[in-house]
Amino acid sequence: MLQELETLADRINQDPSTIEGWLAVYQFDVSGERGGTYQVRFCDNQVQVMEGNSNQAQCTLQLSDTNFAKLLRKQLNPTAAVMLGKIKIKGDITLALQLQRLLA
Protein backbone atom coordinates (compact mmCIF):
# COMPACT_ATOMS: atom_id res chain seq x y z
CA MET A 1 0.00 0.00 0.00
CA LEU A 2 2.74 2.45 0.94
CA GLN A 3 4.55 1.82 -2.33
CA GLU A 4 1.39 2.53 -4.35
CA LEU A 5 0.87 5.79 -2.45
CA GLU A 6 4.48 6.80 -3.03
CA THR A 7 4.15 6.07 -6.75
CA LEU A 8 1.09 8.33 -6.92
CA ALA A 9 2.93 11.04 -4.97
CA ASP A 10 5.93 10.83 -7.31
CA ARG A 11 3.65 11.21 -10.32
CA ILE A 12 1.96 14.27 -8.78
CA ASN A 13 5.28 15.82 -7.74
CA GLN A 14 6.52 15.60 -11.34
CA ASP A 15 3.63 17.87 -12.37
CA PRO A 16 2.28 19.62 -9.26
CA SER A 17 -0.15 21.81 -11.21
CA THR A 18 -3.06 19.66 -10.00
CA ILE A 19 -2.27 20.39 -6.34
CA GLU A 20 -1.22 24.03 -6.59
CA GLY A 21 -2.07 25.82 -3.36
CA TRP A 22 -3.19 22.73 -1.45
CA LEU A 23 -2.35 22.71 2.23
CA ALA A 24 -3.72 19.64 3.97
CA VAL A 25 -2.90 16.39 5.73
CA TYR A 26 -5.00 13.35 4.87
CA GLN A 27 -4.93 10.12 6.81
CA PHE A 28 -5.89 6.73 5.44
CA ASP A 29 -6.83 4.15 8.06
CA VAL A 30 -6.67 0.94 6.06
CA SER A 31 -8.00 -2.29 7.51
CA GLY A 32 -7.25 -5.81 6.36
CA GLU A 33 -4.22 -7.97 5.81
CA ARG A 34 -2.30 -5.23 3.98
CA GLY A 35 -3.67 -2.45 6.15
CA GLY A 36 -2.02 0.29 8.13
CA THR A 37 -2.15 4.01 8.77
CA TYR A 38 -0.79 6.30 6.10
CA GLN A 39 -0.67 10.07 5.86
CA VAL A 40 -0.44 12.19 2.76
CA ARG A 41 0.66 15.77 3.23
CA PHE A 42 0.12 18.48 0.62
CA CYS A 43 2.31 21.53 1.23
CA ASP A 44 4.32 23.93 -0.97
CA ASN A 45 3.01 22.25 -4.14
CA GLN A 46 4.53 18.93 -3.12
CA VAL A 47 3.15 15.65 -1.80
CA GLN A 48 4.75 13.70 1.03
CA VAL A 49 3.69 10.20 2.06
CA MET A 50 4.32 8.89 5.56
CA GLU A 51 3.47 5.72 7.40
CA GLY A 52 1.81 6.24 10.78
CA ASN A 53 0.00 9.23 12.17
CA SER A 54 2.73 11.71 13.09
CA ASN A 55 0.80 14.77 11.86
CA GLN A 56 -2.64 16.09 12.75
CA ALA A 57 -4.90 15.07 9.85
CA GLN A 58 -7.73 17.36 8.78
CA CYS A 59 -9.44 14.54 6.88
CA THR A 60 -9.36 10.82 7.66
CA LEU A 61 -10.61 8.13 5.32
CA GLN A 62 -11.33 4.65 6.65
CA LEU A 63 -11.48 1.77 4.19
CA SER A 64 -10.35 -1.79 3.55
CA ASP A 65 -7.05 -2.68 1.91
CA THR A 66 -8.93 -4.02 -1.13
CA ASN A 67 -10.89 -0.81 -1.60
CA PHE A 68 -7.80 1.31 -0.98
CA ALA A 69 -5.93 -0.51 -3.75
CA LYS A 70 -8.90 -0.05 -6.10
CA LEU A 71 -9.11 3.63 -5.19
CA LEU A 72 -5.43 4.22 -5.97
CA ARG A 73 -5.78 2.40 -9.30
CA LYS A 74 -8.86 4.48 -10.17
CA GLN A 75 -11.01 1.32 -10.20
CA LEU A 76 -13.32 2.61 -7.45
CA ASN A 77 -15.49 5.70 -7.74
CA PRO A 78 -14.87 7.68 -4.52
CA THR A 79 -18.36 9.20 -4.37
CA ALA A 80 -20.10 5.87 -4.90
CA ALA A 81 -17.78 4.20 -2.38
CA VAL A 82 -18.73 6.74 0.29
CA MET A 83 -22.43 6.36 -0.47
CA LEU A 84 -22.13 2.56 -0.28
CA GLY A 85 -20.20 2.70 3.01
CA LYS A 86 -16.97 1.38 1.50
CA ILE A 87 -15.20 4.58 2.58
CA LYS A 88 -15.94 6.44 5.79
CA ILE A 89 -14.83 10.04 6.13
CA LYS A 90 -13.98 11.82 9.36
CA GLY A 91 -13.06 15.46 9.53
CA ASP A 92 -13.29 18.06 6.78
CA ILE A 93 -15.59 16.75 4.06
CA THR A 94 -14.55 19.56 1.69
CA LEU A 95 -10.99 18.22 1.77
CA ALA A 96 -12.32 14.77 0.87
CA LEU A 97 -14.10 16.29 -2.11
CA GLN A 98 -10.88 18.05 -3.12
CA LEU A 99 -8.97 14.77 -2.91
CA GLN A 100 -11.55 13.13 -5.14
CA ARG A 101 -10.21 15.15 -8.09
CA LEU A 102 -6.94 13.23 -7.86
CA LEU A 103 -8.48 9.83 -7.29
CA ALA A 104 -11.45 9.85 -9.65
C-alpha positions, 0 to 999 in steps of 0.5 A: 500500500505504501509503495502505491501511495508513493508512486502516486505522490511521485507522479503528482510531484513531477507535475504539481499543477493539480495540487497548486495551493493545497495545504492539507494532511489526509490520513488513510486508516486501512483495515485488512491484511495489507492495512495500516495508517498512512498520511499524505501531506500536501504543502508547498506544491509537493506531496509527502507520504508517511506511514503512521500518524505523526501529523494532525490530519484534517481529513481521515478516510477509513477503508479496507485494503482491497478498496484502498488498492482499487481507489489508488488504481482508479477502479473505485469511484470515490463518491459511490464508495462513500455512499455505499459505506466502503469509505468512511470520512472523518473530519473536513468533508470539503478536503475529501471532495478536493482529494476526489479530483486526484483519485477519480 
